[in-house]
């Protein structure tokens, strides 16, 4: 009788163990898995927002004017402007030398253009031939800048070495060639609200 009871209890225990195995799986007795982190480390890292780098502050005597121009036209960049001014310097000098009025008209203010044309016509009437070559630009530096009534003005000092060949059309072989160093201040202007992005020459002052 006792043996029969032991066998019955053993069968019941085995049946219970089989049920537990089916419910809990084979990981019975395995160490619990690491609980999910609930702190900040568990949160997905926020996407880094694009940060616009701060441009360096303008310095020098023209700083305030450059700041004002940039505030009115955020596309204005002194470095790009200076590169364009150097190109304009070369184009204007060479266009005046060759009598290229079309190029001059696109780069000069109307009153300056009128004076250049007058000088070209006077030279032509006298039969004078002029050929100017810029050997190198030694200096191109912004000296002044201002914004007045939406009109931007930037003064650039140019120091250059120039070669000039001048003669008469009747005897071009007798033309004289002269080399010189020149220093001038060129004033460029532009309406900041204008669609035309080009600056125009407003005046030239000889320094040396």
Secondary structure, 3 states (H helix, E strand, C coil): CHHHHHHHHHHHHHHHHHHHHHHHHHHCCCCCCCCCCCCHHHCCCCCCCCCCCCCCCCCCCCHHHHHHHHHHCCCCCHHHHHHHHHHHHHHHHHHHHHCCHHHHHHHECHHHHHHHHHHHHHHHHCCEEEEEEEEEEEEEEEEEEEEECCEEEEEEEEEEEEEEEEEECCEEEEEEEEEEEEEEEEEEEEECCCCCCCCEEEEEEECC
